[in-house]
Amino acid sequence: MLQSMTGFGNASIDSELGKISLDIKSLNSKNLDLNYSLNPMFRNIESDIRSILTTSLKRGKIDFKINFKISENNFNSNLNHDVIKSYIKDLKKITPGTLFDRAEFLKIAITLPNSIETNRPDLNQNLLDAIKELVKNAIKELIDFRIQEGISMEKDLLSNLEVIQNKLIQIEELIPERMNSIKKRLKKNLDNIKVEIDLNRFEQELIYYLEKFDINEEIVRLKNHLIYFKTTLSESQIEKGKKLTFISQELGREINTIGSKSNNLPMQKAVVEMKNELEKIKEQLLNVL
């Protein structure tokens, strides 16, 4: 099943210390680009969280965030009176004769380092383990999102492939008419210059000339690439984006060669349509895991 690299997942719990919620966002990227910033409270499990993220999410630009709101019952702060008084005293020395009153100095002083002492509780091991499970739950939600996106993308890709296949059928049907047209044009040009020709030599040269415009090999290879692309879509492996991108490059190579050799207006129109569908496929593959 196909997976997109775009997704979102979140999970939360109400712990004895307050509400803890996780957000994970994923966008397309050639490799795994992991971005997160954890509160020092979670430092003990930082390596575990990183391991879970890198193991579960193979590719994509990942933004991970933990939101932790401590309840009032578990958080208290104290004003450091001595430090604040010292700050106010120094501020008055720096700005003598100003119109600032004591309230203004106090506003400044409490913003300075060590003016307020906060006491935050430590997270116990059970809660840390619960947070790791929370990370897994958020990742599962993100992957479910990716799978749903992948289902829509797979339908679009199959639709694009069907258009290419139909245009290829049109090109095959035009081959006999194209060959006859080339023969008639060569014969007409020779008749116009009114030169007696050796028919056997003419046939030999004609065969050589037509071989240069033969596209049967390209058609066979293009058909095989289309089959390979569909087979890869149906494979059970999760990461398919890079492989499908390589196959699409081969599709483009054969389509371009057919276009350069066609020398036929209806064929070239069909090739343009095939190229248009292939560009749509390549754009989609930028976001395939």
N, C-alpha and C positions, 0 to 999 in steps of 0.2 A: 504494500500500500504506500502511496506517495504521501510525503509530508512536506508542508510548507516550512520556511524558516521564520515566518511571522507568527507570533503568538503572545498570549498573555495569561498569567495565572496568579492567583492569590490564595492565601489561607490565613486563618487567624484562630487564636484561642484566648479565653479569658482565664488568666492564671491568678494565683493568690497575690501576685505583685502588681497586676494590672493587665491591660489588653496588649497582646503581641500580634502583629499582623505582618505578612510578607507579601511583597509584590515582585513578580518576575516578568520582564518584557523582553521580547526577542524580535530582532530584525535580521534581514539577510546580510551575510558576510561570507567571504571566501573561506575563512577559518573561524575558530572559536575565539571571540573577542569578549572577555569576561570583565565586567565593570561592577564593582560593589564597594561600599564603604560601610564598615561595621562599627557600631558603638563599642568602646573598650570593654563593656560588660560581656560581650560575646567573644572575646579574644580566645578563650579556652577551646572554642569549637570552630574557630575560623578555618583551620585546615580541613576539618571534617566537612564544613559547608562547601568549601571550594572543591573538595574531592567529589561530593555528591553532584555538584553542578557540572563539572567537567566530564564525569562519567555518563551522566544522563543526557546532556545536551552537547552533541558532537560538533555542530557548526552554528554560526549565527552571532550577532552582536547582542550579548546578554546584559541587561541592566537588572541588578538584584538589590533589593532594599528591605531592611527590617525596620518596622515602625513599632516603637515600644513606649507606651504611655503608662507611666507608673501612677498608681492610685494614690490619693492624698494620704491615706493611712500608712503608706509605706515610704513616704518621702517627707523629710523635714529639713528645714534650713535654719541657721542661726546667724544673726548679725554679729560680726566680730567687732565689738565696741571699741576696743583699744586700737585696732588697726584703722578704723574709720576716723576716730578722733585724731590720730596721728596724721592721716591724709588731710583732714580739714585744717589742722594747724599749719602743715606745709603749704597748702593752697593759699592760706591767708598771707604767708610770708612771700609767696611768689607774686601775689596780686594785691599789694598794699594800697589802701586808699580807694579801692573799687566800691561800686554800689551793690555788689553781691551781698545778700544776706546769708544767714547760716543755712537756710533751707536750700539755697542754690548750691552752696558748697557740699551739702549732704547728698544732693542728687548726683554730683560728680563723684564723690568719694565712694558711694556704694557700687559704682560701675568698675572700680579699680580692683586689681587682683587681691584675693584673700579677704575681701570685705565681707563676703558671705560664705559661710561654711555649709556645704550640703552633705547630707548623709544618705547615700543610696544603698539599698540592700544588695547583697550578692546573690547571684542565681545559683540555686542548688543543682546537683547533677541530674536529678529527675527532670527538672525544668529544661535544662540544656538538652537532654535527650529528646524531650517533647518538641523542642524547637527544630532539631534535626529532622524529626518526623514531619514537622510542619513544612520544612523545605521540600521534602519528597512529595507531599500532597500538592504544594503549589506547582511543582514541576509536572506532576501528573495532569493537572488542569491545563497547563501550558501545552503539553504534548497532545492532549485531546483537542485543543484549539487548532494545533498544527495539522492534525489528521483531518479535521473538518475542512480546513482550507485546502489541504492536499486533494481531497475528493473532488472539489470544484475545479482545481487546477488540472487534474487528470482528465476530466471530461473535456475541458478546453483543448488540451494537448491532443486527445484522440480525434476531436473534431478537426483540428488543424491538419493532422496526418491524413484524415479521410479526404480532405480537399486536395492535398498533394497527390494522393493515390489516384483520384479521379482525373486530375490534370495529366498525370502520367499515362493513364489509359487513352486520353485524347491524343497525346503525342504519339503513342504506338499506332493508333488508327490512322494518323497522318503520314506515317512512314512510306507506304507504297505510293501514295500520291506525290509525295515529295521527291522520291527517287525518279518517278516518271517525268516529273517536271524538270529535273536536272538534265535528264537524258534529252528531252525535247529541246531544251534551251541550247545545249551543246550542239545538237544536230542542226538546229536552225542557224546558229552562228557559223558553222562550217558551210552550210548551203549558201549563206549570204556572201561569203568570200569566194564562192564558186571555184573551189579547189577539189580536184579529184583525190579521193582518199582511199586508203587500203582498209576495207571493212574489218579485217582481222586485227589490224593494228589499232583501229579505232575502238574496237571492243576491249582490247587489252588496256588501252589508256583510260577508257571509261571505267573499267573495273577498279583501276588504281585510283582514279579520281574519286569515285564513290566511296572507296574504303576510307578516305580521309574524312568523309562526312558521316561515316557509320557511327551510330550512337547505341547500338545494341548492347555493348559492354557496359556503358554507363547506365542504361536502363536496368540491366540485371543487377548491377551493384546497388543502384538506388532502391530497387525492390528489397534486396537483402538488408540494407540499412533500415528501411522502414519496418521490416519484420523484427529486426534486432531491437529497434527502439520500443516497439510494442511489447516484446518479450521482457525487456528490462523494466518497463512500467509495471508488469505483473509479478515481478520477482518479490520474494519476501524480505529481502534486505532493506534496511531503513534508509541508508545513505545512497541515493541514486543520482543526485544533482550533477556531480562532476562527470559521471559516466554518460549520462544523457547529453550533457554538453559536448563531450567528445563525439558522440554519435551524430549530433546535429551538425557539427563541423564537417563530418564526412558527407552528410546529406547535402550540405551547401556546395561542397566540392563537385559532386556529381551533377547537381542541378546547373551549376555554372558552366560545366563542360558541355552539357546538353545544349544550353543556350548558345554557346559560342560556335557549336558545330551545326546547329539546326538549319541556318540559312533559309528559314521559312517563316513567314509572318505569323500564321496561326500558331505554329510551335513556339515562337518567341513570346507571344501573348500568354500562352499556357505557362511558360517558364517564369514570366513576370508574376503570375498568380502564385506559382509555387514558392518563389522567393518571398513574396509578401507573407504567406502562411508560415514560412520558416522563420522569418523575423519575429513573428508573434510567439513562436515556440521558444526562440532564444530569450526573449524578454521574460517569458514565464519561468524558464529554467534558472534565471538569476535568483529566484526565490525558492527553489526546490532544495530540500535538505540533501 
